């Protein structure tokens, strides 16, 4: 009986898979230099580090200074 359910599921998925149409269009990839970031690697890293520090600094528990717990048992 368990094989019957697998057989029914497999047969019901075949029409769905056959009816899928794929558009085989070529995607134009832009090589435009202006789309790239104007920041250097060092500037980008400094910005990410600063924003991460601010996120944890502003979100710290006022009493302990540690990160807030995300698990609430109530």
Buried (B, 14 or more C-beta within 10 A) or exposed (E): EEEEEEEEEEEEEEEEEEEEEEEEEEEEEEEEEEEEEEEEEEEEEEEEEEEEEEEEEEEEEEEEEEEEEEEEEE
